[in-house]
Amino acid sequence: MRDRTEGPRTRPWVTMHFAQSLDGRIATATGDSRWISGQETTRFAHALRAAADAVLVGSGTALADDPRLTVRHVPGKQPLRVVLDTRGRVPPAAQLFRDTTTRTLHVTRQPPGAALPSHVERCSLPLAKSGEGIHLDALLVALAERGTRELLVEGGRGVITSFLREGLVDRLVVTVAPLVIGAGIEAVGDLGIRKLDQAMRLALRSVLHVGGDVLLELAREGAPPLPLSLPAPTAVAS
């Protein structure tokens, strides 16, 4: 995992958010993930979207959940939707392409296929040096050129792992639900870490009880606060 200490800021601030079980799963072994977290933290997830300029998922999440990636449960602006679809697997019928609430950036390496609606922009970017997935540095440059200062990454596992492996995550917001799933899909895959001194170190900024869940906010050194207020902690009986 690379050390991304840098000079003058040229890329968006990256906040990663996901909900997981107590044992670190974002879905069961069959891919069932609705709903791990409760309604209160779902509203906070939409507030995170409203505070971002763009919200990003991978093709796996687009295919499994068919999300709209819009702000619905709180007032606020609609972010640019970004889907990383290296092999062009996401069909034209996906809500990211059909829903016209806001713009969608379709990032792919496939040749142009069927024409897309006017609110969808297709963007071809180089592959990562490993040959797997989109080159994330090039992606962040492309998003900055489109006016993105705050990027929210929502997953899934492959995207979460790639951003963490490349050292591109500035803030991490993890919703931990009181569930134990056992065998299932891990939130984070192999980062190539074999010794603890290689681990990514984050500062724990806040721990909140939100409904029945626990919300953890962590950040890299030097990252500014989240561009929104965290929800008031829920009173917990002793």
Backbone bond lengths (Angstrom), bond angles and torsions (degrees), N, CA, C in turn:
res aa  C-N    CA-C-N  psi(-1)  N-CA   C-N-CA  omega(-1)  CA-C   N-CA-C  phi
1 M - - - 1.466 - - 1.523 108.74 -
2 R 1.328 116.15 129.44 1.464 120.29 -173.78 1.521 112.42 -79.76
3 D 1.328 115.34 150.79 1.462 121.36 171.10 1.516 106.99 -86.62
4 R 1.339 117.26 117.71 1.451 120.45 -174.65 1.522 112.52 -102.39
5 T 1.337 117.95 30.13 1.463 120.28 172.01 1.528 107.94 -61.14
6 E 1.328 116.66 128.84 1.457 119.00 -171.83 1.509 111.40 -139.88
7 G 1.335 115.27 171.22 1.452 121.43 178.36 1.509 110.82 -85.20
8 P 1.345 117.01 -134.14 1.459 120.36 -178.89 1.531 111.55 -55.20
9 R 1.322 115.62 138.94 1.456 121.93 -174.76 1.522 111.43 -70.00
10 T 1.325 117.50 122.79 1.460 121.42 178.68 1.516 111.90 -124.46
11 R 1.314 118.85 0.21 1.462 121.87 -178.28 1.523 109.55 -128.34
12 P 1.329 117.39 164.81 1.463 119.58 178.66 1.528 111.69 -66.40
13 W 1.330 115.46 154.94 1.450 120.26 166.26 1.526 107.73 -71.85
14 V 1.311 116.69 135.73 1.461 121.26 -175.20 1.526 109.76 -112.45
15 T 1.327 115.44 118.85 1.461 122.22 172.96 1.519 107.95 -108.54
16 M 1.306 116.91 129.95 1.459 121.22 177.19 1.522 108.90 -109.24
17 H 1.325 116.65 132.23 1.458 120.66 178.63 1.523 109.83 -132.47
18 F 1.315 115.40 133.67 1.464 120.17 171.53 1.520 109.34 -152.49
19 A 1.319 115.48 158.08 1.461 122.28 176.37 1.519 108.22 -108.57
20 Q 1.330 115.60 136.01 1.452 119.35 -177.99 1.522 110.40 -139.46
21 S 1.320 114.69 164.14 1.460 120.99 174.58 1.528 109.59 -79.44
22 L 1.321 116.45 173.90 1.463 120.24 177.74 1.521 112.22 -58.54
23 D 1.333 116.23 -31.30 1.469 119.48 -179.15 1.532 112.28 -96.97
24 G 1.332 116.91 22.82 1.455 120.84 168.78 1.510 116.39 77.26
25 R 1.336 117.51 26.96 1.460 120.94 179.71 1.526 110.06 -105.81
26 I 1.342 116.16 139.81 1.464 120.75 176.22 1.528 111.08 -102.06
27 A 1.320 116.89 -4.01 1.465 121.59 177.52 1.523 108.22 -166.50
28 T 1.325 115.97 163.04 1.457 120.92 174.71 1.527 109.50 -75.07
29 A 1.331 116.29 177.51 1.460 120.52 179.60 1.526 111.83 -63.56
30 T 1.344 117.31 -22.96 1.465 120.90 178.66 1.522 112.21 -90.33
31 G 1.340 117.66 -0.85 1.453 121.42 179.46 1.511 114.86 92.38
32 D 1.334 117.94 3.75 1.466 120.80 -179.93 1.528 109.53 -72.44
33 S 1.342 116.33 122.69 1.467 120.19 -177.76 1.526 112.87 -132.61
34 R 1.322 119.50 3.38 1.457 122.40 -177.54 1.520 110.06 -107.98
35 W 1.310 117.26 117.94 1.466 125.01 -5.91 1.518 108.25 -121.22
36 I 1.326 117.84 128.48 1.458 120.45 179.29 1.516 110.28 -73.21
37 S 1.323 117.49 -44.29 1.462 120.91 -177.53 1.522 110.44 -96.44
38 G 1.351 115.68 167.75 1.455 121.81 -177.54 1.518 112.75 -88.98
39 Q 1.336 115.79 179.22 1.469 121.17 -176.33 1.523 112.75 -63.91
40 E 1.342 117.05 -37.19 1.465 119.64 -178.19 1.518 111.12 -62.96
41 T 1.323 117.47 -43.95 1.468 119.52 -179.83 1.526 111.26 -76.24
42 T 1.322 117.88 -23.65 1.464 119.90 173.06 1.520 109.99 -63.79
43 R 1.335 117.15 -41.82 1.464 119.89 176.75 1.524 111.05 -62.16
44 F 1.335 116.74 -38.53 1.458 119.31 178.18 1.530 110.70 -66.26
45 A 1.323 117.32 -36.63 1.463 120.50 177.14 1.523 110.66 -60.70
46 H 1.335 116.65 -37.64 1.466 119.83 178.15 1.528 110.58 -72.15
47 A 1.325 117.38 -31.76 1.466 119.77 174.87 1.530 110.33 -65.81
48 L 1.325 117.36 -36.73 1.469 120.26 174.99 1.525 110.65 -61.22
49 R 1.339 116.47 -41.84 1.469 119.87 177.63 1.528 110.69 -61.19
50 A 1.332 116.31 -44.39 1.458 120.45 -177.33 1.525 111.76 -64.27
51 A 1.329 116.92 -27.61 1.466 121.34 -179.66 1.519 112.37 -84.00
52 A 1.336 117.43 -10.97 1.463 121.56 -177.46 1.524 110.61 -96.68
53 D 1.328 115.32 157.02 1.459 120.60 172.76 1.521 111.31 -86.13
54 A 1.350 116.26 -25.79 1.457 121.18 179.79 1.529 108.50 -149.10
55 V 1.337 115.87 148.21 1.458 121.82 177.10 1.520 107.60 -127.35
56 L 1.344 116.60 136.30 1.464 121.26 -167.58 1.518 111.50 -126.85
57 V 1.341 115.16 139.00 1.462 122.41 170.01 1.524 108.52 -136.55
58 G 1.331 115.01 167.61 1.451 120.69 174.57 1.513 111.07 -95.32
59 S 1.333 115.39 173.46 1.465 120.07 -177.93 1.520 111.71 -64.84
60 G 1.343 117.59 -31.80 1.459 120.01 179.48 1.515 112.08 -60.70
61 T 1.337 115.88 -44.82 1.462 120.35 177.79 1.525 110.45 -66.99
62 A 1.335 116.86 -40.81 1.462 120.33 179.23 1.523 111.10 -60.86
63 L 1.323 117.26 -38.95 1.456 120.91 -179.32 1.531 112.11 -76.09
64 A 1.339 116.72 -40.27 1.462 120.10 -175.57 1.523 112.57 -75.08
65 D 1.349 117.07 -41.49 1.468 120.98 -172.58 1.525 113.98 -106.50
66 D 1.320 117.75 -17.30 1.461 122.62 -175.45 1.530 111.19 46.06
67 P 1.343 117.28 56.19 1.469 120.24 -174.73 1.526 112.20 -77.45
68 R 1.335 115.23 159.16 1.462 120.82 171.82 1.525 111.20 -91.47
69 L 1.335 116.83 -28.04 1.467 123.31 -178.72 1.524 111.83 58.72
70 T 1.317 116.80 36.16 1.452 121.50 178.38 1.527 110.03 -107.15
71 V 1.319 115.96 165.27 1.466 122.60 175.73 1.526 107.33 -90.70
72 R 1.328 116.84 117.59 1.457 120.02 -175.35 1.526 113.88 -128.21
73 H 1.320 117.99 -34.49 1.467 120.51 -171.74 1.525 113.70 -92.44
74 V 1.330 116.80 -3.98 1.467 121.56 177.59 1.524 107.37 -140.82
75 P 1.341 118.22 157.94 1.461 119.08 173.75 1.523 110.64 -72.41
76 G 1.311 116.90 152.72 1.466 119.40 177.37 1.514 111.70 151.66
77 K 1.332 115.03 171.05 1.461 121.08 -179.24 1.522 110.46 -74.59
78 Q 1.312 114.39 159.60 1.461 121.17 178.32 1.535 109.27 -94.91
79 P 1.343 118.10 126.76 1.466 120.09 179.37 1.523 111.95 -80.53
80 L 1.311 115.57 162.21 1.459 121.54 168.00 1.519 108.20 -63.66
81 R 1.330 117.51 133.64 1.463 121.39 176.54 1.527 108.70 -94.68
82 V 1.331 116.65 134.55 1.465 121.61 -178.42 1.520 108.07 -126.02
83 V 1.324 117.03 127.81 1.465 120.83 175.72 1.521 108.46 -122.61
84 L 1.339 115.91 124.55 1.464 121.63 176.39 1.524 107.93 -87.94
85 D 1.313 115.75 113.33 1.463 121.78 -170.87 1.525 109.04 -135.26
86 T 1.331 115.59 67.91 1.464 121.43 -171.61 1.521 112.70 -51.87
87 R 1.323 116.66 -43.69 1.471 120.68 -174.40 1.537 112.85 -97.71
88 G 1.327 117.24 8.83 1.456 119.70 177.79 1.509 113.75 64.41
89 R 1.344 116.24 41.41 1.474 119.82 -175.74 1.523 113.77 -86.20
90 V 1.344 117.68 -22.49 1.463 119.97 -174.49 1.528 109.30 -74.90
91 P 1.328 118.42 122.48 1.472 121.05 -173.98 1.523 112.47 -77.27
92 P 1.320 117.90 158.10 1.465 121.80 177.85 1.527 113.02 -58.38
93 A 1.341 117.36 -22.49 1.464 120.48 -178.73 1.525 112.77 -78.75
94 A 1.334 118.46 -5.82 1.465 121.00 -179.57 1.525 110.18 -62.56
95 Q 1.342 115.66 147.06 1.462 120.20 -178.63 1.528 112.09 -61.80
96 L 1.328 117.63 -29.54 1.465 120.13 177.79 1.530 111.36 -60.09
97 F 1.336 116.18 -27.01 1.454 120.92 179.74 1.533 112.17 -97.59
98 R 1.329 116.83 -30.89 1.469 120.12 -176.20 1.526 112.46 -86.70
99 D 1.348 117.22 -35.71 1.457 120.80 -177.43 1.526 109.53 -72.74
100 T 1.314 116.69 126.13 1.466 121.42 -175.33 1.529 113.07 -101.46
101 T 1.335 117.55 14.30 1.463 120.30 -178.58 1.518 112.02 -58.59
102 T 1.330 116.22 -37.84 1.456 120.95 -178.52 1.520 108.80 -151.81
103 R 1.340 117.10 175.93 1.461 121.80 -176.31 1.530 111.26 -77.85
104 T 1.327 115.12 155.62 1.464 122.12 176.29 1.521 108.85 -128.58
105 L 1.338 115.97 135.01 1.461 122.30 173.24 1.519 107.76 -106.96
106 H 1.322 116.89 114.61 1.465 123.52 -179.00 1.522 108.21 -97.14
107 V 1.338 116.53 105.68 1.466 121.77 -176.03 1.518 108.20 -97.72
108 T 1.338 116.99 120.42 1.452 120.75 -173.54 1.520 110.60 -150.69
109 R 1.337 115.67 165.63 1.463 121.18 172.91 1.523 110.51 -111.94
110 Q 1.320 117.48 0.27 1.454 121.18 -178.32 1.529 111.02 -79.16
111 P 1.338 117.99 151.31 1.466 120.19 175.01 1.525 109.82 -60.59
112 P 1.328 117.35 154.99 1.464 119.56 179.26 1.521 111.73 -54.31
113 G 1.335 115.74 132.26 1.453 121.05 178.48 1.510 110.03 -105.66
114 A 1.333 114.68 -135.38 1.455 120.00 179.38 1.525 110.23 -61.65
115 A 1.315 115.82 148.07 1.463 120.65 178.14 1.520 110.03 -60.70
116 L 1.323 116.04 141.13 1.450 121.52 -179.15 1.522 109.95 -105.26
117 P 1.339 116.98 158.23 1.467 120.01 178.56 1.527 111.51 -60.10
118 S 1.327 116.31 163.23 1.459 121.41 -173.84 1.526 113.16 -65.00
119 H 1.356 118.16 -22.39 1.461 119.88 -179.05 1.524 111.91 -85.44
120 V 1.339 117.44 0.27 1.466 122.40 -178.91 1.521 109.59 -110.94
121 E 1.336 116.30 128.20 1.460 121.82 176.02 1.521 108.57 -110.98
122 R 1.311 116.15 128.76 1.465 120.15 175.84 1.519 108.52 -93.30
123 C 1.333 116.19 131.66 1.460 121.95 -176.50 1.524 109.04 -129.97
124 S 1.327 117.16 124.00 1.459 121.90 178.38 1.520 109.28 -100.64
125 L 1.333 116.37 124.20 1.461 122.08 -179.73 1.519 109.70 -126.91
126 P 1.337 118.13 157.76 1.462 120.65 -179.63 1.520 112.04 -67.45
127 L 1.326 114.43 160.33 1.463 120.20 176.25 1.527 110.23 -79.40
128 A 1.317 115.41 158.72 1.459 121.00 173.16 1.533 109.25 -62.55
129 K 1.328 116.59 161.08 1.464 120.56 -178.87 1.526 111.88 -59.46
130 S 1.338 116.20 -28.68 1.462 120.06 178.49 1.516 111.96 -71.49
131 G 1.336 116.27 -13.85 1.459 120.42 -177.14 1.505 113.35 86.01
132 E 1.338 116.79 -2.43 1.457 121.37 -179.45 1.520 109.82 -114.36
133 G 1.303 116.42 119.81 1.447 120.51 176.58 1.519 113.05 83.33
134 I 1.323 114.13 167.89 1.458 121.77 -179.07 1.527 110.70 -73.22
135 H 1.324 116.86 145.26 1.469 122.48 176.12 1.531 107.31 -67.09
136 L 1.325 117.43 110.41 1.459 121.25 -170.54 1.524 112.88 -71.20
137 D 1.329 118.05 -31.86 1.461 119.23 175.61 1.529 110.43 -62.54
138 A 1.344 116.41 -43.48 1.463 120.40 177.61 1.517 110.72 -63.88
139 L 1.317 116.57 -37.08 1.465 120.70 177.66 1.522 110.94 -61.49
140 L 1.325 117.40 -46.57 1.462 120.22 -177.84 1.530 111.18 -65.95
141 V 1.330 117.21 -34.72 1.462 119.99 174.94 1.528 109.79 -63.37
142 A 1.342 116.44 -44.97 1.465 120.64 -179.62 1.526 110.90 -62.60
143 L 1.325 117.52 -38.21 1.462 120.45 179.12 1.524 110.84 -70.17
144 A 1.338 117.38 -39.76 1.464 120.47 177.12 1.526 110.40 -60.96
145 E 1.324 116.79 -39.21 1.468 120.61 178.30 1.519 111.77 -64.27
146 R 1.326 116.78 -23.36 1.464 121.86 178.16 1.523 112.02 -95.33
147 G 1.335 116.81 13.92 1.454 120.84 174.16 1.512 115.88 87.48
148 T 1.325 117.50 14.15 1.460 120.74 -179.33 1.522 110.58 -83.71
149 R 1.312 116.65 117.56 1.464 122.33 174.65 1.519 111.37 -104.19
150 E 1.344 115.91 -29.47 1.464 121.78 179.49 1.527 108.57 -125.23
151 L 1.330 116.03 118.80 1.461 122.06 177.82 1.514 109.54 -110.97
152 L 1.328 116.33 131.05 1.462 122.12 175.14 1.516 108.36 -107.50
153 V 1.324 116.71 121.72 1.467 122.61 178.36 1.520 108.20 -102.24
154 E 1.335 116.44 123.72 1.462 120.56 -177.55 1.525 113.55 -110.21
155 G 1.318 119.10 -3.87 1.462 118.67 175.89 1.512 112.22 115.02
156 G 1.344 113.36 -168.23 1.456 131.73 9.71 1.508 115.01 -87.43
157 R 1.338 114.52 -147.85 1.459 122.13 -169.95 1.527 112.15 -56.19
158 G 1.318 117.88 -45.07 1.464 120.08 -178.55 1.513 112.57 -63.10
159 V 1.332 116.24 -42.99 1.460 120.70 179.72 1.522 110.30 -68.23
160 I 1.331 117.02 -44.11 1.461 121.19 177.76 1.527 110.08 -56.21
161 T 1.325 115.89 -48.29 1.464 120.97 -178.03 1.527 111.23 -63.45
162 S 1.332 117.34 -43.10 1.468 121.11 -177.69 1.519 111.68 -63.37
163 F 1.336 117.56 -46.17 1.465 120.30 -179.88 1.526 110.92 -64.33
164 L 1.324 117.73 -40.40 1.464 120.37 178.53 1.523 110.83 -68.18
165 R 1.323 117.39 -42.12 1.468 120.82 -179.10 1.521 111.45 -61.34
166 E 1.345 116.53 -35.78 1.457 120.98 -179.51 1.529 113.13 -84.29
167 G 1.317 117.24 -0.79 1.462 120.52 178.44 1.509 113.46 68.51
168 L 1.333 117.28 33.42 1.462 121.76 -173.78 1.525 113.67 -102.07
169 V 1.322 117.83 1.62 1.462 120.71 -177.47 1.527 109.59 -92.99
170 D 1.333 115.81 122.19 1.465 121.17 178.43 1.518 111.94 -91.77
171 R 1.327 115.82 -37.43 1.464 120.90 179.90 1.521 108.78 -133.35
172 L 1.319 115.42 147.13 1.460 121.31 179.06 1.521 108.13 -129.54
173 V 1.325 116.66 123.15 1.458 122.15 176.35 1.519 106.83 -117.90
174 V 1.324 116.13 114.87 1.463 121.26 -176.14 1.525 109.10 -118.39
175 T 1.312 115.71 123.56 1.453 121.45 172.63 1.515 107.75 -93.62
176 V 1.320 116.94 121.81 1.467 122.01 179.60 1.528 108.16 -108.31
177 A 1.315 115.74 117.04 1.456 121.68 -178.81 1.523 110.01 -95.21
178 P 1.330 117.81 150.39 1.473 121.46 -178.33 1.523 111.95 -77.92
179 L 1.317 115.50 60.68 1.459 122.42 -179.68 1.521 109.51 -128.46
180 V 1.324 116.60 146.62 1.466 121.67 170.60 1.520 106.20 -121.09
181 I 1.334 116.65 118.11 1.455 121.86 -174.07 1.519 112.43 -99.91
182 G 1.329 117.18 -34.71 1.460 119.61 -174.75 1.518 109.79 81.85
183 A 1.336 116.60 -137.53 1.461 119.81 179.76 1.521 109.26 -58.27
184 G 1.319 116.28 129.94 1.464 120.78 -178.01 1.507 109.63 -178.50
185 I 1.336 116.45 -163.85 1.452 122.32 -178.36 1.527 108.98 -93.36
186 E 1.323 116.16 120.12 1.462 121.08 179.96 1.519 110.91 -70.30
187 A 1.329 115.93 148.30 1.458 120.20 176.89 1.523 110.99 -65.09
188 V 1.325 117.11 -40.02 1.473 122.23 -175.13 1.523 109.03 -127.09
189 G 1.320 115.82 132.25 1.453 120.94 177.85 1.518 111.97 -90.63
190 D 1.322 116.72 -160.73 1.461 122.59 -176.21 1.525 110.53 -69.22
191 L 1.321 116.71 122.93 1.464 122.55 177.75 1.525 111.90 -101.01
192 G 1.309 117.16 4.65 1.456 120.44 -178.97 1.515 113.73 76.59
193 I 1.317 116.90 15.04 1.473 121.53 -178.40 1.526 109.10 -87.97
194 R 1.299 115.78 125.68 1.460 120.29 -179.86 1.529 112.14 -117.17
195 K 1.347 116.89 -15.85 1.455 121.63 177.84 1.518 109.12 -131.73
196 L 1.309 117.17 148.66 1.461 120.90 -176.70 1.522 112.96 -61.96
197 D 1.333 117.16 -29.93 1.459 118.05 -178.96 1.531 112.00 -72.87
198 Q 1.330 117.65 -4.93 1.459 121.79 174.37 1.531 111.92 -92.35
199 A 1.321 117.38 -8.76 1.463 121.22 -173.75 1.520 111.64 -67.65
200 M 1.317 115.79 149.38 1.461 121.88 174.73 1.516 108.50 -73.70
201 R 1.327 116.26 123.30 1.463 121.48 -178.17 1.525 109.60 -99.14
202 L 1.315 116.54 127.68 1.455 122.62 179.20 1.525 109.46 -124.83
203 A 1.321 115.20 146.48 1.466 120.04 176.82 1.524 109.00 -86.78
204 L 1.325 116.73 131.19 1.458 121.68 177.60 1.522 108.28 -80.90
205 R 1.338 116.45 112.75 1.459 121.16 -175.66 1.521 112.85 -93.12
206 S 1.315 117.92 -34.00 1.464 119.15 -179.82 1.524 110.30 -160.08
207 V 1.331 114.72 151.34 1.463 123.34 174.02 1.515 106.61 -131.85
208 L 1.330 116.73 118.69 1.457 120.89 -175.73 1.519 111.11 -126.86
209 H 1.334 115.65 143.06 1.455 121.23 167.92 1.521 107.08 -89.46
210 V 1.320 117.44 118.29 1.457 122.38 179.45 1.520 107.30 -123.27
211 G 1.334 116.00 107.94 1.457 118.72 -172.26 1.515 109.21 60.98
212 G 1.318 117.10 -128.26 1.457 120.70 178.10 1.505 113.57 -94.50
213 D 1.326 117.71 4.34 1.460 121.90 -176.31 1.521 111.37 -106.96
214 V 1.329 115.45 167.99 1.463 122.54 173.09 1.521 107.65 -115.88
215 L 1.317 115.91 131.33 1.455 121.51 -178.59 1.521 108.85 -111.47
216 L 1.326 116.11 123.35 1.462 122.77 179.95 1.518 109.07 -108.84
217 E 1.322 116.41 128.88 1.459 121.40 174.88 1.523 108.12 -114.50
218 L 1.337 116.26 123.54 1.452 122.45 -179.71 1.526 108.61 -130.49
219 A 1.327 116.83 158.88 1.464 119.33 -178.52 1.519 110.48 -154.51
220 R 1.329 114.46 155.03 1.455 121.29 172.16 1.521 109.13 -73.58
221 E 1.317 116.45 158.34 1.453 120.85 176.57 1.523 109.64 -60.67
222 G 1.322 117.07 131.68 1.451 122.24 178.15 1.506 115.71 90.17
223 A 1.339 117.51 -9.43 1.465 119.50 178.93 1.522 109.83 -72.47
224 P 1.331 118.29 135.88 1.460 120.13 178.66 1.524 110.44 -69.77
225 P 1.324 118.16 166.33 1.465 120.75 177.32 1.524 110.87 -60.81
226 L 1.313 116.04 159.18 1.455 120.30 172.50 1.529 109.54 -55.02
227 P 1.328 118.48 142.51 1.466 120.25 -177.86 1.524 113.04 -80.58
228 L 1.326 116.69 39.44 1.459 122.26 175.46 1.515 107.87 -161.92
229 S 1.321 116.45 164.51 1.461 120.67 178.50 1.526 109.50 -85.72
230 L 1.311 115.64 137.45 1.455 119.76 175.16 1.530 109.41 -70.79
231 P 1.330 117.95 151.82 1.460 119.98 178.45 1.523 111.18 -64.04
232 A 1.335 116.25 151.96 1.459 119.65 177.39 1.524 108.94 -64.23
233 P 1.347 117.59 138.79 1.459 119.52 179.79 1.524 111.10 -60.99
234 T 1.331 115.72 142.10 1.464 121.20 175.32 1.521 108.74 -80.38
235 A 1.307 116.63 134.44 1.471 120.23 177.63 1.515 109.68 -63.97
236 V 1.311 116.48 132.36 1.458 122.37 -179.17 1.518 108.46 -118.36
237 A 1.317 116.65 124.91 1.462 121.06 -178.49 1.524 109.79 -66.55
238 S 1.325 116.30 140.12 1.464 119.25 -179.77 1.520 109.58 -87.60
